[in-house]
Amino acid sequence: MLDCIYLSIYLSIYLSIYLSIYLSIYLSIYLSIYLSIYLSYLSIYLSIYLSIYLSIYLSIYLSIYLSIYLSIYLSIYLSIYLSIYLSIYLSIYLFIYLSIYLSIYLSIYLSIYLSIYLSIYLSIYLSIYLSIYLYIYLSKTCTFNVFVDRGTLEITLQTYN
């Protein structure tokens, strides 16, 4: 019986020490090798898979999304922005520019042009016309046809018997 007790104590101590050392060494080596190989395969697989998947997915997704989003966004944004901006800008700019330009142009140019042109034209035309008209009206024996064309005066004299 004592042998049994010694054997059981010996086996329990031996197995506890041996198994703990063996299992710790074996498991540490096995797990380190297995885990390193598995994790390297996993990292390679994930890197390849993710790179392919992400490149394809992102290229398709981004191309579709960006093309649709940008086309819609830019078309709406540009149409609204340009319509509002251009309408406001052009209305204000054209109103100010045209009002100032036309007021200055019409006031200065037309006043100078009309005053000079009308004074010269009317003075020449009225002096010739009134002198001929009064002459005809007062004499009544002759008729004059007056043609004023580009600064030249042509007088035709017709007499009645």
C-alpha positions as CSV (number, residue, x, y, z in Angstrom):
1,M,0.0,0.0,0.0
2,L,2.8,2.2,0.7
3,D,4.0,1.6,-2.8
4,C,0.8,2.8,-4.1
5,I,1.0,5.9,-2.2
6,Y,4.6,6.5,-3.3
7,L,3.7,5.8,-6.8
8,S,0.7,8.1,-6.7
9,I,2.8,10.8,-5.1
10,Y,5.6,10.3,-7.6
11,L,3.3,10.2,-10.5
12,S,1.4,13.2,-9.4
13,I,4.6,15.2,-8.9
14,Y,6.2,13.9,-12.0
15,L,3.1,14.4,-14.1
16,S,2.4,17.8,-12.8
17,I,6.0,18.9,-13.4
18,Y,6.5,17.1,-16.6
19,L,3.1,17.9,-18.0
20,S,3.3,21.5,-17.0
21,I,6.8,21.9,-18.5
22,Y,6.0,19.8,-21.6
23,L,2.7,21.4,-22.2
24,S,4.0,24.9,-21.7
25,I,6.9,24.3,-24.0
26,Y,4.9,22.4,-26.5
27,L,2.0,24.7,-26.5
28,S,4.2,27.8,-26.6
29,I,6.2,26.4,-29.6
30,Y,3.2,25.0,-31.3
31,L,1.1,28.0,-30.8
32,S,3.8,30.4,-31.7
33,I,4.6,28.5,-34.9
34,Y,1.0,27.8,-35.7
35,L,-0.2,31.3,-34.9
36,S,2.7,32.9,-36.8
37,I,1.9,30.8,-39.9
38,Y,-1.8,31.2,-39.5
39,L,-1.5,34.9,-38.9
40,S,0.9,35.4,-41.8
41,Y,-1.5,33.5,-44.1
42,L,-4.3,35.5,-42.7
43,S,-2.5,38.8,-43.2
44,I,-1.5,37.8,-46.7
45,Y,-5.1,36.7,-47.5
46,L,-6.6,39.8,-45.9
47,S,-4.1,42.1,-47.6
48,I,-4.8,40.6,-51.0
49,Y,-8.5,40.3,-50.5
50,L,-8.8,43.7,-49.1
51,S,-6.6,45.3,-51.7
52,I,-8.5,43.7,-54.5
53,Y,-11.9,44.2,-52.9
54,L,-11.3,47.7,-51.9
55,S,-9.7,48.6,-55.2
56,I,-12.6,47.2,-57.2
57,Y,-15.3,48.3,-54.8
58,L,-13.9,51.8,-54.3
59,S,-13.2,52.3,-58.0
60,I,-16.7,51.2,-58.9
61,Y,-18.4,52.9,-56.0
62,L,-16.4,56.1,-56.3
63,S,-16.8,56.3,-60.0
64,I,-20.5,55.7,-59.9
65,Y,-21.1,57.7,-56.8
66,L,-18.9,60.6,-57.7
67,S,-20.2,60.7,-61.3
68,I,-23.8,60.7,-60.2
69,Y,-23.3,62.9,-57.2
70,L,-21.1,65.4,-58.9
71,S,-23.2,65.5,-62.0
72,I,-26.4,66.1,-60.0
73,Y,-24.7,68.4,-57.5
74,L,-22.8,70.4,-60.1
75,S,-25.7,70.6,-62.4
76,I,-28.1,71.8,-59.7
77,Y,-25.5,74.0,-58.0
78,L,-24.3,75.5,-61.2
79,S,-27.7,76.0,-62.6
80,I,-29.0,77.7,-59.5
81,Y,-25.9,79.6,-58.7
82,L,-25.4,80.8,-62.3
83,S,-29.0,81.7,-62.8
84,I,-29.2,83.6,-59.5
85,Y,-25.7,85.1,-59.7
86,L,-25.9,86.0,-63.3
87,S,-29.4,87.4,-63.1
88,I,-28.5,89.5,-60.1
89,Y,-25.1,90.5,-61.4
90,L,-26.3,91.2,-64.9
91,S,-29.3,93.1,-63.7
92,I,-27.4,95.3,-61.3
93,Y,-24.4,95.7,-63.6
94,L,-26.4,96.3,-66.7
95,F,-28.8,98.6,-64.9
96,I,-26.0,100.7,-63.4
97,Y,-23.8,100.6,-66.5
98,L,-26.6,101.3,-68.9
99,S,-28.2,104.0,-66.8
100,I,-24.9,105.8,-66.2
101,Y,-23.6,105.2,-69.7
102,L,-26.9,106.2,-71.4
103,S,-27.4,109.2,-69.2
104,I,-23.9,110.5,-69.8
105,Y,-24.0,109.6,-73.5
106,L,-27.4,110.9,-74.1
107,S,-26.9,114.1,-72.1
108,I,-23.5,115.0,-73.4
109,Y,-23.4,113.5,-76.9
110,L,-26.9,114.3,-77.9
111,S,-26.9,117.7,-76.5
112,I,-23.6,118.6,-78.2
113,Y,-24.5,116.9,-81.4
114,L,-28.0,118.2,-81.6
115,S,-27.1,121.7,-80.6
116,I,-24.3,121.9,-83.2
117,Y,-26.0,120.0,-85.9
118,L,-29.4,121.6,-85.5
119,S,-27.9,125.1,-85.2
120,I,-25.8,124.7,-88.3
121,Y,-28.4,122.8,-90.3
122,L,-31.3,125.0,-89.3
123,S,-29.4,128.2,-89.7
124,I,-28.3,127.3,-93.3
125,Y,-31.6,125.6,-94.2
126,L,-33.8,128.3,-92.8
127,S,-31.7,131.1,-94.2
128,I,-31.8,129.6,-97.7
129,Y,-35.4,128.5,-97.5
130,L,-36.7,131.7,-96.1
131,S,-34.7,133.9,-98.5
132,I,-35.9,131.9,-101.5
133,Y,-39.5,131.6,-100.2
134,L,-39.7,135.2,-99.4
135,Y,-38.2,136.1,-102.7
136,I,-40.7,133.9,-104.5
137,Y,-43.6,135.1,-102.4
138,L,-42.7,138.7,-102.9
139,S,-41.9,138.5,-106.6
140,K,-44.4,135.9,-107.8
141,T,-43.1,136.1,-111.3
142,C,-40.3,133.6,-110.8
143,T,-40.3,130.2,-109.2
144,F,-37.2,128.6,-107.6
145,N,-36.6,125.0,-107.0
146,V,-34.1,124.5,-104.3
147,F,-32.3,121.2,-103.7
148,V,-30.1,121.0,-100.7
149,D,-28.0,117.9,-100.9
150,R,-24.9,117.3,-98.7
151,G,-23.9,120.9,-98.3
152,T,-24.3,121.9,-101.9
153,L,-27.0,124.3,-103.0
154,E,-28.5,124.0,-106.5
155,I,-31.0,126.7,-107.5
156,T,-33.0,126.4,-110.7
157,L,-34.7,129.5,-112.0
158,Q,-37.9,129.3,-114.0
159,T,-39.7,132.3,-115.2
160,Y,-43.2,132.7,-116.3
161,N,-44.3,135.0,-119.1
